Amino acid sequence: MQEWFQALLGNEIGLIVSIVLKIVLILAPLILTVAYLTYFERKVIGYMQLRVGPNVTGPFGLIQPFADVLKLLFKEVTRPSTSNKALFYIGPMLSLAPAFAAWAVIPFSETWVLTNVNAGLLYILMITSLSVYGVIIAGWASNSKYAFLGAMRSSAQTISYEIAMGAALVGVVMVSGSMNFGDIVAAQSTGIAGGSVFSWNWLPLFPLFLVYLISAVAETNRAPFDVAEGESEIVAGFHVEYSCFAFALFFLAEYIFMILIAALTALMFLGGWLSPFPQSWGLIGTPSAVWMFIKMAMVLYGYLWIRATFPRYRYDQIMRLGWKVLIPVGFAGIVLLGLWMISPLSLWK
């Protein structure tokens, strides 16, 4: 596509147009996915609680997400009179910008990628950690004790679980020998069972896979780790003073991070765009972006299932789980994996 635009419009303009078009092709479906993820979440949790969920606005309630967006967009923008005006509006933007920027290096297949960089995983870890600043700024600028308490909880929780998540991902880098997502997926296409589901990283790195999944739920402040917005304790956490469009930005950032974590899980542990069947099986064994999307949907369904199943943790329990269980298990997993890799029983020679 890039070469076609450069031949048509010249090198510089063609390059800019092709990059902008790629960005639009990623972000437009992403925002639409966020809209229907909220619908799917309400439907799934509704059925799990023997309710129906959204079923009035449009056939089967399918237009409900757009009704919610329009409601938020047309409400009056309000802020507390004692808040810091500039920081109050910078906070939501600073939360959303890293969520969008992270998708620059996420591949959907061997050819569907905006930027194929060798340090893609490092870039993701760096850019996603920036969203904490948006939360802290929003909580402080609101000039509300509830918002500030929620911001402190959220930032402490995110920073704590980033260590455990990073430890789990170090194991993947060790067995893949690269931080490039294409190389990580390629490393899972060989091995036992001819590159099928049993050669993906989830099986040999299963303890680290569990650490990663639990850390991912805590990292995105989702139930049962959603103490940052614990309605029964601190009203709505760091965005308690936000409404209309500013609240919509926080909402959008949370769900985009959920989808990002689902994509990372698929790439790092579930074989990315690889088929779960051997390639000798013809069409269903062929690597494809469709398999990537199916795996992402499975991980997102797991998020919803967890939310409908488990009660909220206490804040001290969350910190204890992170620092006394997941981080030690993550570091122990790295050491044991290193010993396994240099032993005669290594699977990665």
N, C-alpha and C positions, 0 to 999 in steps of 0.2 A: 504493500500500500504506500509506504514511504517513497519508494522509487518512482511510483506512478505519479504522485503529487509533485515530486522534484522535477520529473520530466515535463510536466504540464505547466508548473508555475515558477520554475527556477529552483536552485538548490536551497537557498535560505528560506524563502517564503514557503516552498513546498514542505520543508522540514517542520516549520512552525505549524502549518495547517495540519499535517499528518499527526503531530504530537497532540494538538488541541482536540482533534477528532477522536484519537485514542482515549484521551482523558474523558471526553463526553461519553464515549461508548462504555467506559467503566463506571462512571459516576451516575449516569441516568438509570441503568438497571439496578445499581446499588441502592439508590434512594427509593425506587419502586419496591425493591426487596424489603427494605425497612418498613414501608407502609404495610405490606402484606404479612410481614413477620409479626407485627402487632396484632393483625386480624387473626392469624394462625394461632398466636399465643392465647388470645381470648377464647377462641374456639376450643383449643385443646384442653385448656384448664377448665373451661365450662363443662365439657364432656366428662372430664375426670371427676368433677364435683356434681355430676348428674344434672347439669344445666345445659342450655342450648348455646349460649354465647350470642354474639351479634347476629340478628336474623331479620332486621326490619329495613335498614337502609339499603335498598337494592336487593336483587335476588340473592338469597342466602346471606344477606348482610355484606356483600362484596364491596359496596361503595362506602362502608363505614370508615375505613382509614382516611379517605378523602374528605369525608364530613368532619372528622376530627382535625385534620390539617387546616381546613377552611375556618373552622371555629377558632383555632389558635391564631391564625393569621389576621383575622378581623377583630380580635379583641383589642382593647386599649392597652398601650404600653404603659405600665405603671412601675414606679420604683419608690422605695422608702425615702422620705424627705431627708433623712440623716445619712443616707448611703453615699459612697464615693461614686459620682456619676460615670467618670471615664472607666474606672476599673470594673464597675457593675456591668458594663456592656462588653468590656474586653474579655471577661471571664468565660462566657459561653463560646465566643469565637476561638479562644485559646484551647478550649476543650475539643471543639469540632475540627479545627485545622489539622492536628496530628492524625485524627481518625481518617480523614480523606487522604493525607499525604502518604500514609503507610501503604496504600494500595498501589503505589507506583512500582513496587518490586514484586508484587504477588503474581505468579504465573498461573494460568488456568489450563494450559497445555504446553507442549514443547514450543509452539509458535505464538500462542496468545499471551504475550507479556509486554507491558509498557516499557520497562527498563530492566534489562538482564544484567545485574551487577553481581560481582563475586562476593561482596559482603552484604548480601540481601538480608540475611538473618540479623546481623549486627545493626543494620539500618532500622529494621523493624523494632528491635529492642530499644534503640535510642529514641526513635520518633514517638513510640507509644508512651514512654515514660514522661514525655513533655506534657501530656494531658493532665497530670497531677497539678501543674501550675494553674491551669484554668480553674480547677476545683478550689484550690486554696484562695485564689484571688476572688472568686465568686463568693465564697464563704466570708472572707474578711470584708469585702466591699459592701455586703448587704447590711452591715452594722446590726446584726441580730445574733444573740447568743446561740440560738438554735442552729442557724446557718453556720456559724463559726465552729461549733462543736461537731456538726456533721462534716465540715471540710477537714477538720483535724483527724477525725475517725477515718474518712475516706482516704486521705493522703497516707496516713500511717499504715492502713491496710494494704493499699496498692504497693507501697514501697516494700513492705514485708514480704508479700507474696511474689513480687518480681524476682526476689532472690531464689525462691524455690523453683519458679518457672524457668529462670535462667539456668539453674543447675540441671533441670530435666533436659533442656535444649542442648546443653554442653555434651550430654551423652549422645545425642543425635549427631552433633558435629564430629565427635570422636569416631563413630562408626562410618560416617559418610566421607570424612576427610575434606569437607568443604562447607562454606557458608552460603554457597549459591544454591537456590532452591531447585534449579534444574538438575544439578549434580546430586542433591539429596534424594530427589525422586528417582534418578537413574540408578543410584546405589541400591534402591529397594527393588529394582526390576530384575536383579539377579540373586542367586542364592538358592536356599532350599525350596522345593516345590516349583522351580522354574519361574520365579518372579510372580507367583500368584499371592494370594492373601497371606500365606504363611511365611513369606519372605519379607514382609513389611516390618517396620521398626516396632510396631506395637507388641509383637510377640517376644523378641529377645530383650527388649527394653521395657517389659511390662510394668515393673515397679516405678520407673521414671515416667511412664505413660500415665499411671494413676496420679502421681505427684503433679504432673502437668495439668491433667483435667481438673483436679480440685483447685489448683492455683489459678487456673483460667477463670473458673466461676467466681473466685474471690477477687481476682484482678478486675473484673468487670462490674463489681459491686452488685451481683445478682443474688437472689435468694438461693440458699439460706444465709448468705454472707452480706445481706443488704442492710447492715446496721447503720450505714451512713445516712440512710433515709428511712430509719425505723419509725413508722407512723405512730406506733404506740409510745415512743419515748421522746423523740425530738421532732415531731410534726412531719417534715419532709426533708430534713437534712440541709445540705448546702444550697439547694435551689428552692428553699421555702418561700423566699421573697420574689421569686421569678414567676412571671405569667406570660401569656401570649407567645410572641415570636422567640423571645430569649429562652423561655422554657422549652420551646420546640427544638432549639439548637442543642440543649443538654440531652433531650430525649433522643434526638437523631444521633448524637455522638455515642450514647450508650449502646444503641442497637447496631451501629456500624462497627463498634469494637467487638460486639458479640459475633457478627458475621466474619470479621477479621480473624478472631480466635478460631472459629470453625474452619476457615481456610487454612490457617497455620497448622491446626490439628491434622487436617487431611494431608497436607504436604509433608509434615515432619514424621508422622507416625502411621498414616493410613495409605501411603503409596501415591498420594496426589491424584493425577489423572490416569494412573494405571488401573487396568481391569482386575477385579478379584479372581478372575478365571485365567487359566494359562492361555498364552497367545496362540497356541495351536488350535484353540476352540473357534477360530474364525472371528466373526463380527463381534460377539459378546466378549471376546478376549482381547479386542483391539483397544489400546490406550486412547482415551478421548476426554474432552472437557466435561462431557455428560457425567462420567464417573466422579469427577471432581465435585460437581454440583450435588450429586447424590450423597456423597460423603459429608459435604458441608450441611446438607439438610438433616442428616442423621445426627450430627453433633448438635445442631440447633434444637432439634426435637429433644435431645438429652437435657439441654438447658431448661426447657419448658417442663419436662417430666420432673426434674429436680425441684423446680419452683413449686409444683403442685403437691409434692410429696413430703418435703422436710420443713419443720418449723424453723424460725429464725434463731441463729446462734446468739448467745450473749457476746458482748464485745471482748471480754477477757478470754472467753473460750476460743474466739477466732484468732486472737494473738497467740494463745498457747498452741493451737494447732499449727500455725505457721512457723513459729520459732522453735518449738520443742519437738515437733513431729516431722513436718514436711521438709524443712531445711536440712536437719540431720539425715533424713532418709535420702534426700537428693544428693548430698555430698558423699554419703556412704555408697550410693549407687554409682557415682562417678569413679570412686576408688575401685570398687569391685569390678566394674566394667573394664577399667584399665588392666587389672590383673587377668581378667578373662581374655582380653585381646592379645596379651603377650604369652598366654598359656598355649600348650599344644591343642587344646580343645576349642580354640578361637574359630568363629564363623566368618571372620572378616579378613581372610588372608588373600 
